Amino acid sequence: AGWFRRLMHKPKPSSVESLKSSHSASSSPSSSSSLSAKSSTSSPSTSLATSSISLSPVSVVDISASDSPRWDKSYDVCICHSEGDMELVEELVSYLEGQPESFRCFLQLRDAVAGSAVVTELCDAVQNSHCWVMLITPGFLQDPWCRYQMHQALAEAPMANGRTIPVLKDVDRKDYPRELRNIYYIYMALKEKSFRQIRDTVMRYLQELCRSSTKRME
């Protein structure tokens, strides 16, 4: 009876424990991004878990090819933000433009044509960009121009997956704009991780755009 009790209480080998740990860490590709988000599997208020998207070298070359549909528009990303968030937006734009793909970003205060009407510039920016990042902060919610640009983006492509990218910062879940509640958002808890999620989402959209174009040509 004594040897049987010792056998039943024998600790598991450490190698088995490490195997389980490595399996649990790799079994969910989006686990790292979901930790930084206010997530819910049944609601669009889940963060957009895209930080672990697999990006092959071939796909990267495809989006930069001379005949890529990426060049059909002037910008890859249009950043919609309030003036109070300019410092954070400049960091995001610097990050995106510094990537190997050299994403082309529209930044209103930098790229708008002097003397042009605000409405014209906002509409042109939306129409000439593949993706739209909505940096939703308290300032965004109070800025009528931000809401106008958001509505223009939704009108341009209301059902296009990956084109409208809401990013929440310092905003309660209950204040998430109703117009965007059918779209998953990124919750900015860690800036570096959120920047990477935005980058991967834009990349995924451009890759899918290239694949769809190739299929149509075939």
Buried (B, 14 or more C-beta within 10 A) or exposed (E): EEEEEEEEEEEEEEEEEEEEEEEEEEEEEBBBBBEBBBBEEEEBBBBBBBBBBEBEEEBBEBBBEEEBBBEEBBBBBBBBBBEEBBEBBBEBBEBBBEBEBEBBBBBBEEBBEEEEEEEEBBBBBBEBBBBBBBBBBBBBBEBEBBBBBBEBBBEBBEEBEBBBBBBBBEBEEEEBBEBBEEBBBBBBBEEEBBBBBBBBBBBBBBBEBBEEBEEEEE
